[in-house]
Structures are given as structure tokens and as C-alpha cells.
């Protein structure tokens, strides 16, 4: 049984989600300890428990200690795959983070896998489903992993109530992702969404993001207005290049104007674009597990090495024979991911 100290690296829920998913893929039992020890609230949250339970239910696995507040977990992988699953995170727990674990656990499926999740679609401290559709899923498709996700209802903090339906096609093999450069910028586009809020918020979000992006040819912004049990607003941007994508996003919050929020999203994207990176920091750590299982070496660069990325490397090395090469060159860190060449 693998022993993993979850207080290392970023010390959050990502190590838990990745470990549980990799356990199902490798058949290795895992004992996780000191879960989220360095966070203000220790142990598993409800969102983490939902992800663990969903992966276990989907794969016929057994999770011992999967209760809110638990600082230890034993996960025993199964081999009975379910191909249709509905799960509810509860309130505004992140739909995208639960989906992240389930897609990784299902990445060797030989049949279509349907996943319906209820919870928060656009919440703080988690990637929005929109960015998955704009950036993550198109890059995964290049690797042979085709996912479609439809936002049926949006859910914001604290009520949640969002619903996403995702479909993962059968995966024959995982191809490496080679992104030494992005090529020419084609356009910047985005989606601005509001729910149960006045139109002036949409206008301010768009106004805030457009001016900083004028030197890059401006931005094409789609607007979406919905109703639901929760209220909120946000903006997801993507810089579309000939060879890849960079993304940024923002959720509005009390105490900060929507216009400033839109400007923040634009400036975050510009920082990535001007760095010379070929993956934005948030997308890199989500793609790393697939690169580690690919049929060949992957290459990419990031503007900085996040603690999430370091944690992913540590966790993947526990489960797989994989090597990570990192070289600092000018303003970026160049990565090579080499399956079958671990230390």
C-alpha cells in the first residue's frame, strides 16, 4: 500500500483527488495521511468527499475514512466500471474539481462515460467549467481524450444549484502533448455570464476587460444571462493561438467593482501571453497526469511553477514510472514529461 503525506506541496485537495484517481488507474491501494493539514480547515471537505465517493462508485472501489473532517483515507481500487453516474456536490461545492477527478479516473474507458454533476459551476478557488470548455478540453482532445461538457444550469456561492452534463468518449490511447511554442495569435475571445443580476454588471465586466486587450486586436465577448437559485457573475477569457490556448477567468465579488474584475481577468491573460508560456499555470497542472501516462514525451512551458504543479509531480511519481525535466529559460520554465523514464 502506498503511503502519501498530503501535507506536502500545496497541501490541499488536489493531492487527494489525483491520488484517488491514479489508484484506480494503477490498481495500487493508497493510504493518505495529514490531509489538508496546512489549510485553515483541516481534513476532507464535503467537496472532496463527493469526488472520492464518485470515483469509488464509478470504479467499484472502496474508500475508508471518507467523511468531512477526516485527515486520513484508505482507498482500495476496484475494477467494476460504471458508465453513467449522477452526483451532487451539495450547495456550491465545485463541479469542476469533482469532474477533474472523475475524468482522470475514467481516462482508460472503453465505452462512452456520462457524468452529471450538481453543485457550483463558477465559484472561487476552482476552475470554472467555461475554462474547461475553452482551454482544457480542446488540449485533451489533441491527446486523444475527447470530453464534452454542457452547462445546464449555473451555480454560484453559496446556494449552488448548478448542473453540468459531461460525456467522455472511449479512449484508445493517450498521445503526448507537444507545445514548444504557440505560433501566431488568432484571436482573444470570452464569455461574460450573469445570473439574477442587472445588465450593468455585464457591461462593466466587458468594459473592464476590453481596453487592456486592444493592443492584441481586442476581444470577442459572448454574453449569457440566466436565472436560477443562486446569483453571480463572471468572465472567462481565452487567447487562441495557431497551436494552443491560454486562459484566465474572474468571478465578481462584493467590495470590488465589476469593471475592475474585468480588468483583472484581462491583465492576468496578458501576463501569460507576454511571458512566452505555452500553457497557463492552472491548465498545466490539470494536464500533467495525462502527459505522465502518454505514449511518448510531452513538452510545454509555464510562466511560473505553482505549488499545485509541484504537488502533481510528486504524486504522479508515487504511482508511475515517469520523469520530469525542468529548465529555466528567459521568462519561462520549460518542461519535458517522459513516461517510463523515472528516477
TORVEX-419267 format. One record per residue (C-alpha): x, y, z; residue in one letter. Coordinates in steps of 0.05 Angstrom, whole numbers, padded with zeros to 5 digits, always signed. Layout:
<sites>
XYZA/...
</sites>
This chain:
<sites>
+00000+00000+00000X/+00027+00068-00019X/+00035+00118+00037X/+00025+00191+00017X/+00034+00250+00063X/-00017+00301+00038X/+00014+00359+00077X/+00070+00364+00025X/+00069+00414-00032X/+00006+00455-00038X/-00025+00413+00017X/-00096+00419-00010X/-00148+00375-00042X/-00112+00365-00108X/-00065+00313-00080X/-00125+00274-00053X/-00163+00277-00120X/-00103+00257-00161X/-00084+00201-00114X/-00153+00170-00114X/-00158+00174-00190X/-00088+00145-00200X/-00103+00090-00151X/-00159+00066-00196X/-00116+00070-00259X/-00055+00034-00229X/-00091-00015-00183X/-00048+00009-00124X/-00080+00016-00056X/-00064+00082-00023X/-00064+00109+00048X/-00068+00184+00052X/-00048+00219+00116X/-00045+00291+00143X/-00098+00313+00093X/-00101+00389+00085X/-00061+00396+00149X/-00034+00464+00127X/-00101+00494+00110X/-00145+00536+00157X/-00196+00479+00157X/-00161+00412+00164X/-00185+00346+00134X/-00232+00329+00078X/-00286+00379+00058X/-00354+00358+00032X/-00330+00372-00039X/-00270+00325-00030X/-00315+00271-00002X/-00361+00277-00061X/-00304+00269-00110X/-00276+00209-00073X/-00345+00176-00068X/-00359+00190-00142X/-00294+00158-00164X/-00305+00098-00118X/-00377+00089-00143X/-00355+00095-00215X/-00299+00044-00209X/-00325-00005-00156X/-00272+00018-00107X/-00274+00023-00031X/-00258+00087+00008X/-00247+00081+00083X/-00249+00145+00124X/-00285+00187+00072X/-00322+00234+00118X/-00318+00310+00125X/-00261+00330+00171X/-00224+00264+00163X/-00148+00272+00160X/-00136+00201+00135X/-00163+00160+00078X/-00151+00089+00053X/-00171+00077-00019X/-00176+00007-00047X/-00186+00008-00123X/-00238-00035-00157X/-00247-00059-00228X/-00323-00055-00240X/-00334+00007-00283X/-00400+00044-00285X/-00411+00085-00348X/-00467+00131-00324X/-00465+00169-00259X/-00503+00225-00225X/-00472+00261-00166X/-00489+00322-00123X/-00433+00361-00091X/-00482+00397-00046X/-00491+00473-00042X/-00437+00509-00082X/-00381+00457-00079X/-00341+00458-00143X/-00369+00417-00200X/-00304+00425-00240X/-00259+00395-00185X/-00304+00334-00177X/-00305+00326-00253X/-00229+00332-00254X/-00221+00271-00210X/-00275+00230-00247X/-00247+00244-00317X/-00177+00224-00295X/-00203+00160-00263X/-00242+00145-00327X/-00187+00162-00376X/-00179+00089-00399X/-00253+00078-00411X/-00271+00032-00469X/-00342+00058-00473X/-00375+00126-00470X/-00377+00153-00399X/-00433+00200-00379X/-00426+00243-00316X/-00479+00290-00288X/-00457+00334-00230X/-00497+00385-00189X/-00463+00440-00149X/-00424+00503-00162X/-00404+00516-00234X/-00370+00583-00222X/-00340+00591-00152X/-00278+00620-00120X/-00214+00578-00116X/-00235+00530-00170X/-00231+00530-00246X/-00297+00547-00280X/-00329+00497-00326X/-00325+00550-00381X/-00249+00548-00379X/-00251+00473-00385X/-00290+00481-00450X/-00247+00538-00475X/-00177+00512-00458X/-00171+00445-00422X/-00217+00401-00464X/-00190+00423-00532X/-00120+00407-00509X/-00142+00340-00480X/-00174+00323-00547X/-00107+00332-00581X/-00082+00278-00533X/-00138+00230-00554X/-00185+00246-00495X/-00250+00276-00521X/-00296+00308-00470X/-00359+00349-00480X/-00389+00387-00421X/-00455+00424-00424X/-00474+00475-00371X/-00548+00460-00360X/-00554+00509-00301X/-00504+00555-00269X/-00489+00552-00194X/-00455+00606-00152X/-00436+00611-00079X/-00469+00600-00030X/-00532+00566-00058X/-00501+00528-00116X/-00554+00493-00156X/-00513+00489-00220X/-00515+00427-00264X/-00465+00401-00315X/-00472+00341-00361X/-00406+00314-00387X/-00391+00258-00437X/-00323+00225-00443X/-00313+00185-00507X/-00276+00118-00507X/-00201+00129-00500X/-00157+00085-00545X/-00091+00115-00525X/-00063+00179-00495X/-00018+00216-00543X/+00036+00264-00518X/+00024+00339-00520X/+00080+00377-00554X/+00076+00452-00544X/+00146+00482-00553X/+00112+00545-00579X/+00042+00571-00592X/+00051+00602-00661X/+00012+00663-00683X/-00044+00693-00642X/-00110+00683-00678X/-00158+00720-00631X/-00179+00733-00560X/-00249+00713-00542X/-00290+00701-00480X/-00357+00692-00446X/-00388+00740-00396X/-00443+00709-00354X/-00492+00738-00303X/-00547+00705-00264X/-00603+00742-00228X/-00562+00807-00232X/-00574+00872-00270X/-00547+00885-00340X/-00499+00940-00318X/-00455+00887-00286X/-00446+00852-00354X/-00429+00918-00387X/-00378+00936-00334X/-00344+00868-00337X/-00337+00874-00412X/-00315+00946-00409X/-00261+00930-00359X/-00231+00874-00400X/-00234+00904-00470X/-00188+00964-00463X/-00126+00927-00438X/-00135+00877-00495X/-00138+00929-00551X/-00064+00921-00568X/-00078+00848-00581X/-00134+00860-00631X/-00189+00868-00580X/-00234+00813-00552X/-00297+00779-00578X/-00342+00771-00516X/-00404+00728-00516X/-00456+00747-00464X/-00501+00700-00425X/-00557+00719-00377X/-00592+00664-00337X/-00637+00654-00278X/-00630+00604-00222X/-00630+00593-00147X/-00563+00630-00139X/-00536+00695-00165X/-00468+00715-00191X/-00427+00739-00250X/-00360+00727-00282X/-00317+00728-00343X/-00275+00674-00376X/-00223+00693-00429X/-00182+00653-00477X/-00125+00673-00523X/-00130+00627-00583X/-00064+00614-00620X/-00049+00572-00681X/-00021+00516-00637X/-00054+00525-00569X/-00093+00565-00518X/-00082+00608-00456X/-00138+00624-00408X/-00158+00669-00350X/-00221+00680-00310X/-00253+00720-00255X/-00315+00717-00211X/-00345+00782-00185X/-00344+00794-00110X/-00371+00845-00061X/-00324+00903-00049X/-00294+00903-00119X/-00327+00934-00180X/-00344+00890-00239X/-00302+00936-00283X/-00241+00924-00240X/-00256+00849-00242X/-00258+00851-00318X/-00192+00888-00319X/-00161+00836-00273X/-00181+00780-00320X/-00151+00816-00380X/-00086+00832-00344X/-00079+00760-00320X/-00086+00736-00391X/-00038+00788-00418X/+00014+00768-00367X/+00011+00696-00392X/+00012+00718-00465X/+00073+00763-00456X/+00111+00711-00415X/+00121+00665-00474X/+00089+00606-00437X/+00052+00553-00478X/+00005+00533-00421X/-00025+00577-00369X/-00007+00558-00298X/-00076+00530-00279X/-00083+00486-00341X/-00013+00457-00335X/-00025+00420-00270X/-00091+00392-00296X/-00059+00363-00359X/+00003+00335-00324X/-00028+00268-00304X/-00048+00254-00376X/+00022+00272-00400X/+00051+00225-00349X/+00011+00167-00380X/+00021+00187-00453X/+00052+00146-00508X/+00115+00190-00513X/+00146+00253-00485X/+00106+00317-00476X/+00136+00387-00476X/+00108+00454-00452X/+00127+00517-00415X/+00096+00557-00359X/+00109+00628-00333X/+00118+00602-00262X/+00118+00536-00225X/+00059+00534-00178X/+00054+00493-00115X/-00002+00454-00148X/+00045+00435-00205X/+00099+00412-00156X/+00048+00371-00118X/+00024+00338-00181X/+00095+00318-00199X/+00107+00288-00130X/+00041+00250-00131X/+00049+00223-00201X/+00120+00198-00185X/+00089+00156-00129X/+00044+00119-00177X/+00081+00119-00244X/+00149+00110-00274X/+00155+00180-00302X/+00209+00232-00307X/+00202+00308-00305X/+00253+00353-00335X/+00251+00428-00318X/+00296+00482-00348X/+00291+00557-00335X/+00300+00596-00399X/+00289+00671-00400X/+00219+00685-00371X/+00191+00614-00374X/+00203+00544-00346X/+00208+00491-00400X/+00181+00423-00380X/+00192+00354-00410X/+00148+00297-00385X/+00177+00229-00400X/+00134+00167-00385X/+00177+00106-00370X/+00238+00146-00351X/+00230+00159-00277X/+00288+00167-00229X/
</sites>
